[in-house]
Amino acid sequence: MEEKLGGQTALVTGGARGIGRAYAVRLARLGADVAVLDMDLESYRQFEPEQDDITAESTVAEIRALGRQAVGVTADVTDRAAVTAAIDGVAADWGRIDIVVCNAGGGTGGPDDNTPSQMTADDFDLVMHRNVYGTVNTCQAAVPYMKQRGYGRIVTVASQAGRRANRGGTYAHYGVAKAGVQMLTRYLAQELGPFGITVNCLAPGPIATPRLLKMYKEHRGIDDFLQEIPLRRLGTPEDCARVVEFLVTDLGEYITGAIIPVDGGSVP
């Protein structure tokens, strides 16, 4: 793979497993040194199917095996002070932060829970903090370093749930939060464009990570999901990582403020 990102540094939040791990490894294969920020740098151990995918003791170890520098930082993106300290540390060690992928987030409860009229205030607050506040905290900590150099690439992560309401209004807390991430992306793009910083957003549909695949099978069955996807397959972490590659390399240098669906056409 061509080293389009040679000499650059990247930070991926929620990069210890799943789609975040795919982003981090992809950036490393493109030549970047990568910092992985997560609450648990070996969180893949919580999900047996993910243990079969990873090729080393952690995402950080996988990146180092590729010959890149890598550092793991333990922090919760909802903790503003912790995120700021983590990113300041990476910038101090490496002297620059070129790329940030704001992947950390997630919902609570089951996929049929949390309709807007019944979700609890605690669940709503938690999911807003994980997704919206976490993205704000990460960007606010990283942007000053990008402004100093007049260059930066920020990729936020939303969901098709932020573009279309689920049947029956389920998982509303997550959809509302991801819709907020999308609008935050547009505002950041407007603000940061004059500083040479692009900000774009991925909106994945059903992605077949080992953990999510298990949930899809137990929830509705894979065939039910496939009927809503024109391409008739679930997405993969690599499908998402390829879009990140496009956005952070020269291929996407004139794109900012975009919400890019990675959902096989499931949301028209």
C-alpha contacts under 8 A as a table, 3 or more apart, distances in Angstrom:
res1	aa1	res2	aa2	distance
1	M	29	R	6.73
1	M	30	L	6.57
2	E	30	L	6.21
2	E	31	G	7.94
3	E	6	G	5.43
3	E	29	R	7.07
3	E	30	L	4.41
3	E	31	G	4.60
3	E	32	A	8.00
4	K	30	L	5.52
4	K	31	G	6.39
4	K	249	T	6.59
5	L	8	Q	5.49
5	L	27	L	7.48
5	L	30	L	5.34
5	L	31	G	4.72
5	L	32	A	5.11
5	L	249	T	7.02
6	G	30	L	6.99
6	G	31	G	4.25
6	G	32	A	5.46
7	G	31	G	7.05
7	G	32	A	6.27
7	G	33	D	7.53
8	Q	31	G	7.43
8	Q	32	A	5.01
8	Q	33	D	6.44
8	Q	96	R	7.99
8	Q	97	I	7.57
8	Q	98	D	6.03
8	Q	99	I	7.83
9	T	32	A	5.26
9	T	33	D	4.78
9	T	34	V	5.83
9	T	35	A	7.80
9	T	94	W	7.62
9	T	96	R	6.74
9	T	97	I	5.39
9	T	98	D	5.39
9	T	99	I	6.38
10	A	27	L	7.43
10	A	32	A	6.42
10	A	33	D	6.19
10	A	34	V	4.76
10	A	35	A	6.17
10	A	97	I	6.11
10	A	98	D	5.88
10	A	99	I	4.41
10	A	100	V	5.67
10	A	101	V	7.78
11	L	24	A	7.86
11	L	34	V	5.63
11	L	35	A	4.62
11	L	36	V	5.97
11	L	37	L	7.18
11	L	97	I	7.43
11	L	99	I	6.23
11	L	100	V	4.84
11	L	101	V	6.28
12	V	15	G	5.49
12	V	20	G	6.85
12	V	23	Y	7.30
12	V	24	A	6.14
12	V	34	V	7.38
12	V	35	A	6.38
12	V	36	V	5.24
12	V	37	L	6.11
12	V	100	V	5.95
12	V	101	V	4.77
12	V	102	C	6.29
12	V	103	N	6.65
13	T	20	G	7.09
13	T	36	V	6.16
13	T	37	L	4.64
13	T	38	D	5.87
13	T	77	V	7.78
13	T	101	V	6.43
13	T	102	C	5.45
13	T	103	N	5.24
13	T	104	A	5.13
14	G	17	R	7.24
14	G	20	G	5.54
14	G	21	R	7.69
14	G	36	V	7.30
14	G	37	L	5.98
14	G	38	D	4.75
14	G	39	M	7.54
14	G	102	C	7.82
14	G	103	N	5.56
14	G	104	A	4.23
14	G	105	G	7.55
15	G	18	G	7.54
15	G	19	I	7.52
15	G	20	G	4.03
15	G	21	R	4.50
15	G	22	A	7.79
15	G	23	Y	7.36
15	G	24	A	6.27
15	G	36	V	5.38
15	G	37	L	6.28
15	G	38	D	6.23
15	G	41	L	7.92
15	G	59	T	7.18
15	G	103	N	7.35
15	G	104	A	7.65
16	A	20	G	6.61
16	A	21	R	5.42
16	A	36	V	6.87
16	A	37	L	7.65
16	A	38	D	6.23
16	A	40	D	7.15
16	A	41	L	5.15
16	A	42	E	6.07
16	A	43	S	6.14
16	A	44	Y	6.73
16	A	58	S	6.84
16	A	59	T	5.59
16	A	60	V	7.97
17	R	20	G	5.93
17	R	21	R	4.72
17	R	22	A	7.78
17	R	42	E	7.70
17	R	43	S	6.50
17	R	44	Y	5.22
17	R	50	E	7.38
17	R	59	T	7.28
18	G	21	R	5.43
18	G	22	A	6.67
18	G	44	Y	7.72
18	G	50	E	7.39
18	G	209	T	5.80
18	G	210	P	7.70
18	G	211	R	7.82
18	G	237	P	7.14
19	I	22	A	5.01
19	I	23	Y	6.41
19	I	209	T	7.07
19	I	237	P	4.90
19	I	238	E	7.91
19	I	240	C	7.49
19	I	241	A	7.74
20	G	23	Y	5.11
20	G	24	A	6.33
20	G	103	N	5.99
20	G	104	A	7.66
21	R	24	A	5.12
21	R	25	V	6.15
21	R	59	T	6.21
22	A	25	V	5.30
22	A	26	R	5.98
22	A	237	P	5.86
22	A	238	E	6.36
22	A	241	A	6.09
23	Y	26	R	5.19
23	Y	27	L	6.22
23	Y	101	V	7.88
23	Y	237	P	7.95
23	Y	240	C	7.74
23	Y	241	A	5.03
23	Y	244	V	7.14
24	A	27	L	5.30
24	A	28	A	6.33
24	A	34	V	6.55
24	A	36	V	7.24
24	A	59	T	7.58
24	A	63	I	7.81
25	V	28	A	5.02
25	V	29	R	6.18
25	V	59	T	7.38
25	V	62	E	7.34
25	V	63	I	6.08
26	R	29	R	5.08
26	R	30	L	6.34
26	R	241	A	6.40
26	R	242	R	7.87
26	R	245	E	7.46
27	L	30	L	5.04
27	L	31	G	6.60
27	L	32	A	5.63
27	L	33	D	7.82
27	L	34	V	7.26
27	L	245	E	7.16
28	A	31	G	5.11
28	A	32	A	4.79
28	A	33	D	6.03
28	A	34	V	6.40
28	A	63	I	6.12
28	A	66	L	7.22
28	A	68	R	6.45
29	R	32	A	7.28
29	R	66	L	7.04
31	G	68	R	7.22
32	A	68	R	6.96
33	D	68	R	5.34
33	D	69	Q	4.84
33	D	70	A	5.81
34	V	63	I	7.50
34	V	68	R	7.61
34	V	69	Q	6.57
34	V	70	A	4.97
34	V	71	V	6.77
35	A	60	V	7.79
35	A	70	A	5.50
35	A	71	V	4.79
35	A	72	G	5.83
35	A	73	V	7.19
35	A	90	V	7.29
36	V	41	L	7.80
36	V	59	T	7.58
36	V	60	V	6.76
36	V	70	A	7.51
36	V	71	V	6.25
36	V	72	G	4.83
36	V	73	V	6.08
37	L	41	L	7.56
37	L	72	G	6.01
37	L	73	V	4.71
37	L	74	T	5.81
37	L	75	A	6.35
38	D	41	L	5.67
38	D	72	G	7.80
38	D	73	V	6.49
38	D	74	T	5.24
38	D	75	A	5.65
38	D	76	D	6.63
38	D	104	A	7.70
39	M	74	T	5.15
39	M	75	A	4.99
39	M	76	D	5.22
40	D	43	S	5.08
40	D	74	T	6.31
41	L	58	S	6.73
41	L	59	T	7.65
41	L	72	G	6.75
41	L	73	V	7.61
41	L	74	T	6.73
42	E	45	R	6.02
42	E	57	E	7.52
42	E	58	S	5.75
42	E	59	T	7.95
43	S	46	Q	5.66
43	S	47	F	7.85
44	Y	47	F	5.63
44	Y	48	E	7.60
44	Y	50	E	5.59
44	Y	51	Q	6.07
45	R	48	E	6.41
45	R	50	E	7.22
45	R	51	Q	6.02
47	F	50	E	5.57
47	F	51	Q	6.83
47	F	211	R	6.43
48	E	51	Q	5.26
48	E	52	D	7.20
49	P	52	D	5.58
49	P	53	D	7.22
49	P	210	P	5.24
49	P	211	R	6.66
50	E	53	D	5.25
50	E	54	I	6.67
50	E	209	T	7.77
50	E	210	P	5.63
50	E	211	R	6.87
51	Q	54	I	5.76
52	D	55	T	7.99
54	I	57	E	7.64
54	I	58	S	7.34
54	I	59	T	7.57
54	I	62	E	7.96
55	T	58	S	7.98
55	T	62	E	6.46
56	A	59	T	7.17
56	A	61	A	5.82
56	A	62	E	5.44
57	E	61	A	6.06
57	E	62	E	7.56
58	S	61	A	5.11
58	S	62	E	6.33
59	T	62	E	4.98
59	T	63	I	6.28
60	V	63	I	5.22
60	V	64	R	6.32
60	V	70	A	5.61
60	V	71	V	6.23
60	V	72	G	6.12
61	A	64	R	5.09
61	A	65	A	6.16
61	A	70	A	7.72
62	E	65	A	5.10
62	E	66	L	6.66
63	I	66	L	5.17
63	I	67	G	6.93
63	I	68	R	5.91
63	I	69	Q	7.22
63	I	70	A	6.19
64	R	67	G	5.15
64	R	68	R	5.06
64	R	69	Q	5.85
64	R	70	A	5.94
65	A	68	R	7.31
73	V	86	A	6.49
74	T	86	A	7.94
75	A	79	D	7.55
75	A	82	A	5.91
75	A	83	V	6.16
75	A	86	A	7.19
76	D	79	D	5.50
76	D	82	A	6.97
76	D	83	V	6.90
77	V	80	R	6.69
77	V	82	A	7.56
77	V	83	V	5.80
77	V	104	A	7.20
77	V	130	R	6.80
77	V	133	Y	7.74
77	V	134	G	4.58
77	V	135	T	7.53
77	V	137	N	6.75
77	V	138	T	6.91
78	T	83	V	7.97
78	T	129	H	5.64
78	T	130	R	5.69
78	T	133	Y	6.16
78	T	134	G	4.88
78	T	137	N	7.29
79	D	82	A	5.37
79	D	83	V	6.24
79	D	134	G	7.79
79	D	137	N	7.85
80	R	83	V	5.27
80	R	84	T	6.13
80	R	134	G	7.85
80	R	137	N	5.45
80	R	138	T	7.96
81	A	84	T	5.17
81	A	85	A	6.12
82	A	85	A	5.14
82	A	86	A	6.10
83	V	86	A	5.05
83	V	87	I	6.17
83	V	137	N	6.76
83	V	138	T	6.40
83	V	141	A	7.20
84	T	87	I	5.30
84	T	88	D	5.97
84	T	137	N	7.40
84	T	138	T	7.32
84	T	141	A	5.07
85	A	88	D	5.09
85	A	89	G	6.11
86	A	89	G	5.13
86	A	90	V	6.42
87	I	90	V	5.07
87	I	91	A	6.15
87	I	141	A	6.43
87	I	142	A	6.55
88	D	91	A	5.14
88	D	92	A	6.05
88	D	141	A	7.46
89	G	92	A	5.07
89	G	93	D	6.21
90	V	93	D	5.19
90	V	94	W	6.02
90	V	95	G	7.79
90	V	97	I	7.85
91	A	94	W	5.28
91	A	95	G	4.98
91	A	96	R	5.17
91	A	97	I	6.09
91	A	145	Y	7.49
92	A	95	G	5.39
92	A	96	R	7.70
94	W	97	I	7.73
96	R	145	Y	6.51
96	R	146	M	7.61
97	I	100	V	7.55
97	I	142	A	7.08
97	I	145	Y	6.29
97	I	146	M	6.44
97	I	152	G	7.62
98	D	146	M	6.46
98	D	151	Y	6.87
98	D	152	G	4.94
98	D	153	R	6.26
99	I	152	G	5.92
99	I	153	R	4.74
99	I	154	I	5.83
99	I	155	V	7.97
99	I	248	V	7.09
100	V	139	C	7.89
100	V	142	A	7.60
100	V	153	R	6.39
100	V	154	I	4.88
100	V	155	V	6.28
101	V	154	I	5.95
101	V	155	V	4.75
101	V	156	T	5.92
101	V	157	V	7.75
102	C	135	T	5.85
102	C	138	T	7.02
102	C	139	C	7.98
102	C	154	I	7.62
102	C	155	V	6.16
102	C	156	T	4.75
102	C	157	V	6.16
103	N	156	T	6.49
103	N	157	V	5.47
104	A	130	R	7.17
104	A	131	N	6.96
104	A	134	G	7.28
104	A	135	T	7.88
105	G	127	V	7.54
105	G	130	R	4.82
105	G	131	N	4.55
105	G	134	G	7.30
106	G	127	V	6.74
106	G	130	R	6.65
106	G	131	N	6.74
106	G	174	Y	7.12
107	G	127	V	5.53
107	G	171	Y	7.79
107	G	173	H	7.36
107	G	174	Y	5.42
108	T	123	D	6.75
108	T	127	V	7.06
109	G	113	D	6.22
109	G	114	N	7.39
110	G	113	D	5.32
110	G	171	Y	7.86
111	P	170	T	6.70
111	P	171	Y	5.93
111	P	219	H	7.40
112	D	115	T	7.98
112	D	170	T	5.28
112	D	171	Y	6.54
113	D	119	M	7.63
113	D	170	T	5.58
113	D	171	Y	5.75
114	N	118	Q	6.16
114	N	119	M	4.38
114	N	120	T	7.64
114	N	170	T	5.62
114	N	171	Y	4.86
114	N	172	A	5.85
114	N	173	H	6.49
115	T	118	Q	5.42
115	T	119	M	5.68
115	T	168	G	7.62
115	T	169	G	5.21
115	T	170	T	4.58
115	T	171	Y	5.92
115	T	172	A	5.39
115	T	173	H	7.67
116	P	119	M	5.68
116	P	169	G	6.83
116	P	170	T	7.58
116	P	172	A	5.52
116	P	173	H	7.08
119	M	123	D	6.68
119	M	124	F	6.84
119	M	173	H	7.39
120	T	123	D	5.28
120	T	124	F	6.27
121	A	124	F	5.10
121	A	125	D	5.99
122	D	125	D	5.18
122	D	126	L	6.08
123	D	126	L	5.16
123	D	127	V	6.21
123	D	173	H	7.42
124	F	127	V	5.37
124	F	128	M	6.10
124	F	173	H	5.33
125	D	128	M	5.19
125	D	129	H	6.09
126	L	129	H	5.18
126	L	130	R	6.16
127	V	130	R	5.02
127	V	131	N	6.14
127	V	173	H	6.46
127	V	174	Y	6.30
127	V	177	A	6.82
128	M	131	N	5.38
128	M	132	V	5.34
128	M	133	Y	6.50
128	M	173	H	7.43
128	M	174	Y	7.63
128	M	177	A	5.27
129	H	132	V	5.69
129	H	133	Y	4.53
129	H	134	G	5.93
130	R	133	Y	6.21
130	R	134	G	5.17
130	R	135	T	7.95
131	N	134	G	5.26
131	N	135	T	6.07
131	N	177	A	6.13
131	N	178	K	6.83
131	N	181	V	7.10
132	V	135	T	5.26
132	V	136	V	6.23
132	V	177	A	6.07
132	V	178	K	7.35
132	V	180	G	6.40
132	V	181	V	5.62
133	Y	136	V	4.96
133	Y	137	N	5.94
134	G	137	N	5.14
134	G	138	T	6.17
135	T	138	T	5.19
135	T	139	C	6.11
135	T	156	T	7.24
135	T	181	V	7.41
136	V	139	C	5.25
136	V	140	Q	5.96
137	N	140	Q	5.34
137	N	141	A	6.26
138	T	141	A	5.35
138	T	142	A	6.28
139	C	142	A	5.15
139	C	143	V	5.72
139	C	154	I	7.91
140	Q	143	V	5.57
140	Q	144	P	7.41
141	A	144	P	6.86
142	A	145	Y	5.76
142	A	146	M	6.75
143	V	146	M	5.05
143	V	147	K	6.11
143	V	152	G	7.93
144	P	147	K	5.07
144	P	148	Q	6.28
145	Y	148	Q	5.23
145	Y	149	R	6.88
146	M	149	R	5.43
146	M	150	G	6.03
146	M	151	Y	5.40
146	M	152	G	5.15
146	M	197	I	7.22
147	K	150	G	4.88
147	K	151	Y	6.52
147	K	152	G	7.66
147	K	195	F	5.92
147	K	196	G	7.83
147	K	197	I	7.73
148	Q	151	Y	7.99
150	G	195	F	5.16
150	G	196	G	5.22
150	G	197	I	7.13
151	Y	195	F	6.67
151	Y	196	G	4.71
151	Y	197	I	5.21
152	G	196	G	6.47
152	G	197	I	4.34
152	G	198	T	6.39
153	R	197	I	5.67
153	R	198	T	5.13
153	R	199	V	6.23
153	R	247	L	7.65
153	R	248	V	5.67
154	I	197	I	7.41
154	I	198	T	6.14
154	I	199	V	4.69
154	I	200	N	6.48
154	I	248	V	7.80
155	V	199	V	5.79
155	V	200	N	5.05
155	V	201	C	5.46
155	V	202	L	7.27
155	V	244	V	7.17
155	V	247	L	7.63
156	T	181	V	7.27
156	T	182	Q	7.97
156	T	185	T	6.95
156	T	199	V	7.48
156	T	200	N	6.25
156	T	201	C	4.60
156	T	202	L	6.39
157	V	178	K	7.90
157	V	181	V	7.36
157	V	201	C	5.45
157	V	202	L	4.90
157	V	203	A	6.20
157	V	204	P	7.89
158	A	161	A	7.96
158	A	162	G	6.56
158	A	178	K	4.73
158	A	179	A	7.04
158	A	181	V	6.03
158	A	182	Q	6.37
158	A	201	C	6.61
158	A	202	L	5.84
158	A	203	A	4.69
158	A	204	P	7.00
159	S	162	G	5.39
159	S	163	R	7.17
159	S	175	G	7.49
159	S	178	K	6.07
159	S	202	L	7.17
159	S	203	A	4.02
159	S	204	P	4.87
159	S	205	G	6.22
159	S	261	P	7.96
160	Q	163	R	5.06
160	Q	164	R	6.19
160	Q	175	G	7.98
160	Q	203	A	5.35
160	Q	204	P	5.76
160	Q	205	G	5.17
160	Q	261	P	7.15
160	Q	263	D	7.21
160	Q	267	V	6.98
161	A	164	R	5.35
161	A	165	A	5.95
161	A	166	N	6.66
161	A	174	Y	7.20
161	A	175	G	4.55
161	A	176	V	7.95
161	A	178	K	6.98
161	A	179	A	7.77
161	A	205	G	7.86
162	G	165	A	7.23
162	G	174	Y	7.68
162	G	175	G	4.43
162	G	176	V	6.12
162	G	177	A	7.26
162	G	178	K	4.71
162	G	179	A	4.15
162	G	180	G	7.79
162	G	182	Q	7.66
162	G	203	A	7.74
163	R	175	G	7.71
163	R	179	A	6.62
163	R	267	V	7.48
164	R	175	G	7.93
164	R	267	V	6.97
165	A	169	G	6.21
165	A	170	T	7.92
165	A	172	A	7.49
165	A	175	G	6.98
166	N	169	G	5.28
166	N	170	T	5.73
166	N	171	Y	7.25
166	N	172	A	7.74
167	R	170	T	6.57
169	G	172	A	6.08
171	Y	174	Y	5.66
171	Y	175	G	6.54
172	A	175	G	5.02
172	A	176	V	5.97
173	H	176	V	5.39
173	H	177	A	6.22
174	Y	177	A	5.11
174	Y	178	K	6.14
175	G	178	K	5.16
175	G	179	A	6.11
176	V	179	A	5.10
176	V	180	G	6.31
177	A	180	G	5.02
177	A	181	V	6.45
178	K	181	V	4.89
178	K	182	Q	6.40
179	A	182	Q	5.14
179	A	183	M	6.56
180	G	183	M	5.27
180	G	184	L	6.05
181	V	184	L	4.99
181	V	185	T	6.14
182	Q	185	T	5.14
182	Q	186	R	6.63
182	Q	201	C	6.52
182	Q	259	I	6.74
183	M	186	R	5.11
183	M	187	Y	6.39
184	L	187	Y	5.15
184	L	188	L	6.12
185	T	188	L	5.12
185	T	189	A	6.13
185	T	199	V	6.15
185	T	200	N	6.21
185	T	201	C	6.47
185	T	257	G	6.09
185	T	258	A	7.97
186	R	189	A	5.13
186	R	190	Q	6.40
186	R	199	V	7.55
186	R	200	N	7.68
186	R	257	G	4.60
186	R	258	A	7.24
187	Y	190	Q	5.18
187	Y	191	E	6.32
187	Y	257	G	7.71
188	L	191	E	5.09
188	L	192	L	5.88
188	L	199	V	6.49
188	L	257	G	7.68
189	A	192	L	5.34
189	A	193	G	5.64
189	A	197	I	7.60
189	A	198	T	6.05
189	A	199	V	5.01
189	A	200	N	7.43
189	A	256	T	5.90
189	A	257	G	4.99
190	Q	193	G	5.83
190	Q	257	G	7.36
191	E	194	P	7.20
192	L	195	F	5.39
192	L	196	G	6.93
192	L	197	I	5.42
192	L	198	T	6.96
192	L	199	V	7.86
193	G	196	G	5.38
193	G	197	I	5.22
193	G	198	T	5.99
193	G	256	T	7.69
194	P	197	I	7.33
198	T	253	E	7.53
198	T	255	I	7.00
198	T	256	T	4.97
198	T	257	G	7.42
199	V	256	T	5.25
199	V	257	G	5.67
199	V	258	A	7.70
200	N	247	L	7.44
200	N	255	I	7.64
200	N	256	T	5.45
200	N	257	G	5.07
200	N	258	A	5.03
200	N	259	I	6.26
200	N	260	I	7.77
201	C	257	G	7.43
201	C	258	A	6.13
201	C	259	I	4.77
201	C	260	I	6.09
202	L	240	C	7.69
202	L	243	V	7.85
202	L	259	I	5.91
202	L	260	I	4.96
202	L	261	P	5.99
202	L	262	V	6.80
203	A	259	I	6.66
203	A	260	I	5.84
203	A	261	P	4.57
203	A	262	V	5.85
203	A	263	D	7.47
204	P	207	I	7.07
204	P	240	C	7.17
204	P	261	P	5.78
204	P	262	V	4.46
204	P	263	D	5.30
205	G	235	G	7.14
205	G	261	P	7.49
205	G	262	V	6.06
205	G	263	D	4.09
205	G	264	G	7.49
205	G	266	S	7.34
206	P	225	F	7.85
206	P	234	L	5.89
206	P	235	G	6.13
206	P	263	D	6.76
207	I	212	L	7.01
207	I	213	L	7.55
207	I	234	L	5.72
207	I	235	G	4.44
207	I	236	T	5.21
207	I	237	P	6.56
208	A	211	R	7.83
208	A	212	L	5.92
208	A	213	L	4.96
208	A	234	L	5.99
208	A	235	G	5.92
208	A	236	T	5.28
208	A	237	P	7.16
209	T	212	L	5.25
209	T	213	L	5.80
209	T	236	T	6.77
209	T	237	P	6.65
210	P	213	L	5.19
210	P	214	K	6.39
211	R	214	K	5.45
211	R	215	M	6.63
212	L	215	M	4.96
212	L	216	Y	6.10
213	L	216	Y	5.09
213	L	217	K	6.24
214	K	217	K	5.28
214	K	218	E	6.33
215	M	218	E	5.15
215	M	219	H	5.88
216	Y	219	H	5.11
216	Y	220	R	6.03
216	Y	221	G	5.88
216	Y	222	I	6.13
216	Y	225	F	7.90
217	K	220	R	6.13
217	K	221	G	4.30
217	K	222	I	5.53
218	E	221	G	6.27
220	R	224	D	6.12
220	R	225	F	7.27
221	G	224	D	5.64
221	G	225	F	6.97
222	I	225	F	5.26
222	I	226	L	6.26
223	D	226	L	4.98
223	D	227	Q	6.35
224	D	227	Q	5.45
224	D	228	E	7.26
225	F	228	E	5.63
225	F	229	I	6.94
225	F	234	L	7.96
226	L	229	I	5.11
226	L	230	P	7.78
226	L	232	R	5.03
226	L	233	R	5.89
226	L	234	L	6.93
227	Q	230	P	7.38
227	Q	232	R	6.75
228	E	232	R	7.83
228	E	266	S	5.63
229	I	232	R	5.17
229	I	233	R	6.84
229	I	234	L	7.79
229	I	263	D	7.39
229	I	264	G	5.71
229	I	265	G	5.98
229	I	266	S	4.53
230	P	264	G	6.18
230	P	265	G	5.68
230	P	266	S	6.30
231	L	264	G	5.31
231	L	265	G	6.98
232	R	264	G	7.69
233	R	264	G	7.55
234	L	264	G	7.66
235	G	239	D	6.24
235	G	240	C	7.90
235	G	262	V	7.55
235	G	263	D	6.70
235	G	264	G	7.11
236	T	239	D	5.17
236	T	240	C	6.90
237	P	240	C	5.26
237	P	241	A	6.19
238	E	241	A	4.78
238	E	242	R	6.03
239	D	242	R	5.47
239	D	243	V	6.86
239	D	262	V	7.30
240	C	243	V	5.36
240	C	244	V	6.57
240	C	262	V	6.50
241	A	244	V	5.00
241	A	245	E	6.24
242	R	245	E	4.95
242	R	246	F	6.36
243	V	246	F	4.99
243	V	247	L	6.31
244	V	247	L	5.11
244	V	248	V	6.19
245	E	248	V	5.46
245	E	249	T	6.03
246	F	249	T	5.68
246	F	250	D	7.57
246	F	251	L	5.45
246	F	252	G	5.47
247	L	250	D	7.83
247	L	251	L	6.77
247	L	252	G	4.55
247	L	253	E	7.01
247	L	255	I	7.49
248	V	251	L	7.70
248	V	252	G	6.46
248	V	253	E	7.34
249	T	252	G	6.07
249	T	253	E	6.81
250	D	253	E	5.15
252	G	255	I	5.42
255	I	258	A	6.87
261	P	265	G	7.84
262	V	265	G	7.77
263	D	266	S	5.64
263	D	267	V	7.22
265	G	268	P	6.16
